[in-house]
Amino acid sequence: MKKNMGTWDRRLRVSVALLFAILYFAGVITGTWAIVLMIVAGVFLLTSIVSICPLYSMLGINTCQRRQK
């Protein structure tokens, strides 16, 4: 698959995932919301690592910058 996530998009996803993890481990969020947000955080981290978002592919979105020649 072709990469479809730019640097700022990846950084934003990692930041949100870290925020969710901090809220979870600090005990601010609990129960079902905690589980849902930790799953979302895991998906954000995974998609950031591989630079591919399946939802972006389905919607035709690409946040990668084009290289100038």
PyMOL commands that set and color helices and strands:
alter all, ss='L'
color gray80, all
select helices_A, chain A and resi 7-25+31-50+54-59
alter helices_A, ss='H'
color red, helices_A
deselect
rebuild
show_as cartoon
